[in-house]
C-alpha cells in the first residue's frame, strides 16, 4: 500500500478498465491502482479477448465480467449500467497512464467541485515524447480545434482515456459510440451539457514491449470525425443546417448568376439544366434553414427534459450520500455499545 494513502469508503470509487487482449499489462495496472487507491473497487470488462486477460485480472483481485459486444464504447456503456459508485475512474488496461495521478483525478469529484475530470497527456509534453505512432497527435489537435470552434471550450486533450466522472454525470450520460469514438463523445457531452470540467496534467508512457495498440489511425480517425458531425447535428442542429444552407446558397449563386447575366444581355435562357440545378440548390438551402429551426426547437425541449432528469439524479445522489452517512453513524454507535472497553 502506498505510504500515506488512506483507504476509501466502500463504494466511493470504481476503477473501470475495459480490456481487449491486455494480458501483458493488466496485472500491473490492477496492482498499481489497488495500491494507490486502497479501498477502490477495480472492475475489468473483458471485451472478447483471445488471450488470458480475464484470468490474469482475476488473479490480481479485480472484479471481472465479459462484454460480448465488441468495442470500447460498448464495454463502458455496460460498466456504467452495472456498477454503482460515487466516482467512476476510467482508464485503459495498457499501462500507459500512471496510477499515481489517480488521486488528483478523483479528488475534485469526491469533493463535489467537478463532474468530469480529464487526464491531460499533452500539456506537459510526455505524449509527444512517448507516442511513436504517426498522425495521432495531429488527429487529437484537429478534434480539439473543431470542438473549440463549435462549442467554445478549449480542451487540452480530447482523446485521453484517463477520466473521472461523478455519479450524476455517469447516470445521465447516453453512451452512443460503440468503439474508440467514446472519448470524443464524452468530451462533447460534458461541454454541451455544461458540466463542471477540470483538466489535470498526467504523464504518459508508451506501451511496454509485447503490448500492441488496438487503434487504427485512419479508420478510427474517420469514425471520430463522423461522430463529431453526428453530435454537432444532434446537439447544435441550427448552426449545422445553416452551414449546409450556406453551402447550397453559394452553389446556387455560382451556378445561377451566369445564367441571370446571360439573360440580361440576350433576353434568352439557353442553359436550362444549369438554371434548374441552381434553382434546386436554392430550394434546398431554404429547406435546410426550415429543418434547422424545427430541430432547434426540439433540441431545446429535449434539453429542458434532460435538465429535469439530471436534477433527479442529483437528488438521488444526495439522498444516497445522506443515507450512507446515517448508516455509518449507526454502525459506529453499535460498535461503541458492543465494545466493553478496557477490563
C-alpha positions in Angstrom: 0.0 0.0 0.0 1.2 3.4 -0.9 2.5 5.4 2.1 0.0 7.9 3.5 -2.7 6.5 1.2 -5.9 6.4 3.2 -8.5 3.7 2.4 -11.5 5.0 0.5 -15.0 4.4 1.9 -16.7 1.4 0.3 -18.4 2.2 -3.0 -16.9 5.7 -3.3 -14.6 5.0 -6.2 -14.9 2.4 -9.0 -11.9 1.9 -11.4 -13.2 1.0 -14.8 -10.8 -0.9 -17.1 -12.3 -2.0 -20.4 -9.9 -4.6 -21.9 -9.2 -6.4 -25.1 -6.1 -8.6 -25.2 -4.1 -6.9 -22.4 -2.6 -10.0 -20.8 0.8 -8.4 -20.8 -0.1 -5.3 -18.8 -3.4 -5.8 -17.0 -1.9 -7.4 -13.9 0.4 -4.4 -13.2 -2.4 -1.9 -13.9 -4.7 -3.6 -11.3 -1.9 -3.8 -8.7 -1.0 -0.1 -9.2 -4.5 1.2 -8.8 -5.2 -1.0 -5.8 -2.0 0.3 -4.2 -2.7 4.0 -5.0 -6.5 3.9 -4.3 -6.8 1.4 -1.4 -10.5 0.6 -0.9 -11.5 1.3 -4.5 -13.2 -1.4 -6.4 -11.4 -2.4 -9.6 -13.6 -3.7 -12.5 -12.3 -5.3 -15.6 -14.7 -5.9 -18.5 -13.1 -8.4 -20.9 -14.2 -7.5 -24.4 -13.8 -10.9 -26.2 -10.0 -11.2 -25.5 -8.3 -14.2 -27.2 -5.6 -14.3 -24.6 -5.6 -14.7 -20.8 -6.6 -11.2 -19.9 -9.6 -12.3 -17.8 -7.6 -14.9 -15.9 -4.8 -12.5 -15.1 -7.2 -9.9 -13.9 -9.0 -12.3 -11.5 -5.6 -13.4 -10.2 -4.8 -9.9 -9.3 -8.0 -9.2 -7.4 -10.2 -7.4 -9.9 -13.9 -7.9 -10.5 -14.1 -9.4 -14.0 -17.0 -9.6 -16.3 -17.3 -10.4 -20.0 -18.8 -7.9 -22.5 -19.6 -9.8 -25.8 -20.4 -6.7 -27.9 -17.1 -5.7 -29.4 -15.9 -2.1 -28.9 -14.7 0.1 -26.0 -17.9 2.1 -26.1 -20.0 -1.0 -25.6 -17.9 -2.1 -22.6 -18.0 1.3 -20.9 -21.8 1.6 -21.5 -22.3 -1.7 -19.7 -20.0 -0.7 -16.9 -21.9 2.4 -16.2 -25.1 0.5 -16.1 -23.9 -2.3 -13.8 -21.6 -0.5 -11.3 -22.7 1.8 -8.6 -20.1 4.3 -7.2 -19.8 8.0 -6.2 -16.9 8.4 -8.6 -16.0 6.4 -11.8 -12.4 6.4 -12.8 -11.9 5.2 -16.4 -8.5 4.0 -17.5 -7.1 1.8 -20.3 -5.6 -1.5 -19.5 -2.4 -0.9 -21.5 -0.3 0.6 -18.6 0.2 3.9 -20.5 -1.4 6.0 -17.7 0.3 6.3 -14.3 -1.9 5.2 -11.3 -0.1 7.8 -9.2 -2.2 10.5 -10.9 -5.5 8.8 -9.9 -5.9 10.7 -6.5 -5.7 14.0 -8.4 -8.4 12.9 -10.8 -10.9 11.6 -8.3 -10.4 14.3 -5.6 -12.4 17.0 -7.4 -15.3 14.5 -8.0 -15.4 13.3 -4.4 -15.1 16.9 -3.1 -18.1 18.0 -5.3 -16.0 20.5 -7.2 -16.3 18.8 -10.7 -18.4 16.4 -12.6 -15.9 15.4 -15.3 -12.1 15.4 -14.8 -9.9 14.9 -17.9 -6.4 13.4 -17.6 -4.4 15.8 -19.9 -1.4 14.0 -21.5 -0.4 16.8 -23.9 0.3 19.9 -21.9 3.5 18.5 -20.2 4.9 17.1 -23.5 5.1 13.4 -22.4 2.6 12.2 -25.0 4.7 13.7 -27.9 7.9 12.2 -26.5 6.5 8.7 -25.8 3.9 8.1 -28.6 5.7 7.0 -31.8 2.5 6.5 -33.9 2.2 9.0 -36.7 -0.8 11.3 -37.0 -2.2 10.6 -33.5 -1.2 14.0 -32.3 -2.5 15.6 -35.5 -5.9 13.9 -35.1 -6.2 15.0 -31.5 -5.3 18.6 -32.4 -7.9 18.6 -35.2 -10.7 17.4 -32.9 -9.7 19.9 -30.2 -9.9 22.7 -32.8 -13.3 21.6 -34.1 -14.7 21.4 -30.5 -13.3 24.9 -29.7 -14.9 26.3 -32.9 -18.2 24.5 -32.5 -18.6 24.7 -28.7 -16.3 27.4 -27.5 -14.4 25.2 -24.9 -10.7 24.6 -25.0 -9.8 21.0 -24.2 -6.1 20.4 -23.8 -6.5 16.7 -24.6 -9.7 15.3 -26.2 -8.8 11.6 -26.8 -7.3 10.7 -23.5 -8.7 7.5 -22.0 -7.9 8.6 -18.4 -11.0 10.3 -17.0 -13.1 10.6 -13.8 -16.9 11.1 -13.7 -19.4 11.8 -10.9 -22.4 9.6 -10.3 -24.9 12.1 -11.8 -22.7 12.6 -14.9 -22.4 8.8 -15.4 -26.1 8.2 -14.8 -27.3 10.8 -17.3 -24.6 10.1 -20.0 -26.0 8.3 -23.0 -23.2 6.2 -24.5 -23.9 6.1 -28.2 -20.5 5.3 -29.5 -19.6 1.5 -29.8 -15.8 2.0 -30.1 -12.9 4.3 -29.7 -15.0 7.4 -30.5 -16.1 7.2 -26.9 -13.6 9.8 -25.7 -14.7 12.4 -28.2 -18.4 11.7 -27.3 -17.6 12.1 -23.6 -15.8 15.4 -24.2 -18.6 16.9 -26.3 -21.3 15.6 -24.0 -19.6 17.2 -21.0 -19.2 20.6 -22.6 -22.6 20.7 -24.4 -24.5 19.9 -21.2 -22.4 22.5 -19.2 -21.0 20.0 -16.7 -18.2 21.2 -14.4 -15.0 20.2 -16.1 -11.5 20.1 -14.7 -8.3 19.2 -16.6 -5.4 17.5 -14.7 -2.0 17.1 -16.3 -0.8 13.5 -16.2 2.3 11.8 -17.5 2.1 9.4 -20.5 4.3 6.4 -21.2 4.1 4.3 -24.4 3.0 0.7 -24.3 5.6 -1.8 -23.0 7.2 -4.2 -25.4 4.9 -7.1 -26.3 1.7 -4.9 -26.0 0.1 -3.8 -29.2 -2.3 -0.8 -29.8 -5.8 -1.6 -31.0 -6.2 1.8 -32.7 -6.1 2.2 -36.4 -5.1 5.8 -37.1 -7.1 6.4 -40.3 -10.2 4.3 -39.8 -10.7 5.3 -36.2 -9.9 8.9 -37.1 -12.7 8.9 -39.7 -15.0 7.4 -37.1 -14.2 10.2 -34.7 -14.9 12.8 -37.4 -18.2 11.2 -38.2 -19.0 11.2 -34.5 -18.3 14.9 -34.3 -20.5 15.6 -37.3 -23.3 13.5 -35.9 -23.1 15.0 -32.4 -23.0 18.5 -33.9 -26.1 17.7 -35.8 -27.9 16.3 -32.8 -26.8 18.9 -30.2 -26.5 22.1 -32.4 -28.9 21.5 -35.3 -29.5 25.1 -36.2 -25.8 26.0 -36.9 -25.3 22.6 -38.5 -28.1 23.1 -41.0 -27.3 26.8 -41.5 -23.9 25.7 -42.6 -25.4 23.3 -45.1 -27.8 26.0 -46.3 -24.9 28.5 -46.8 -23.0 25.9 -48.9 -26.2 25.3 -51.1 -26.7 29.0 -51.4 -23.2 29.6 -52.6 -23.6 26.8 -55.2 -26.9 28.3 -56.2 -25.2 31.7 -56.8 -22.2 30.2 -58.6 -24.4 28.3 -61.0 -27.2 30.9 -61.3 -25.5 34.2 -61.6 -24.0 33.5 -65.1 -27.4 32.4 -66.3 -29.0 35.6 -65.0 -26.2 37.7 -66.5 -26.7 36.0 -69.9 -30.5 36.5 -69.7 -30.0 40.3 -69.1 -27.8 40.6 -72.2 -29.6 38.3 -74.6 -33.1 38.0 -73.2 -32.8 34.2 -73.5 -32.2 31.4 -71.1 -30.0 28.9 -73.1 -28.7 26.8 -70.2 -31.9 25.4 -68.7 -30.2 22.4 -66.9 -27.9 24.9 -65.1 -30.8 27.1 -64.3 -32.8 24.3 -62.8 -29.8 23.0 -60.9 -29.2 26.4 -59.4 -32.9 26.7 -58.5 -32.7 23.2 -56.9 -29.8 24.4 -54.7 -31.7 27.5 -53.7 -34.8 25.4 -52.7 -32.5 23.0 -50.8 -30.9 25.9 -48.9 -34.4 27.1 -47.8 -35.3 23.6 -46.7 -32.1 23.3 -44.6 -33.0 26.5 -42.8 -36.5 25.3 -42.1 -35.3 21.9 -40.8 -32.7 23.6 -38.6 -35.3 25.8 -37.0 -37.6 22.9 -36.3 -34.9 20.7 -34.9 -33.5 23.5 -32.8 -36.9 23.8 -31.1 -36.9 20.1 -30.5 -33.4 20.1 -29.0 -34.3 22.9 -26.6 -37.3 20.9 -25.4 -35.2 17.8 -25.0 -32.6 19.8 -23.1 -35.3 21.0 -20.6 -36.3 17.4 -20.1 -32.7 16.3 -19.6 -32.2 19.1 -17.0 -35.1 17.7 -15.0 -33.7 14.2 -15.3 -30.3 15.4 -14.2 -31.9 17.2 -11.2 -33.5 13.9 -10.2 -30.1 12.2 -10.5 -28.5 14.8 -8.2 -31.3 14.4 -5.7 -30.8 10.6 -5.7 -27.1 11.2 -5.2 -27.7 13.5 -2.3 -30.1 11.0 -0.7 -27.6 8.1 -1.1 -24.8 10.1 0.5 -27.0 11.1 3.4 -28.2 7.5 3.9 -24.6 6.3 3.8 -23.6 8.8 6.4 -26.6 7.8 8.6 -25.8 4.1 8.3 -22.2 4.8 9.1 -23.0 6.8 12.2 -25.4 4.0 13.3 -22.7 1.4 12.7 -20.2 3.4 14.7 -22.6 3.7 17.6 -23.3 -0.1 17.5 -19.6 -0.8 17.7 -19.2 1.5 20.6 -22.1 -0.1 22.5 -20.8 -3.6 21.9 -17.3 -2.6 22.9 -16.9 -3.5 26.6 -13.9 -1.2 26.9 -10.8 -1.9 28.9 -11.2 -4.6 31.6 
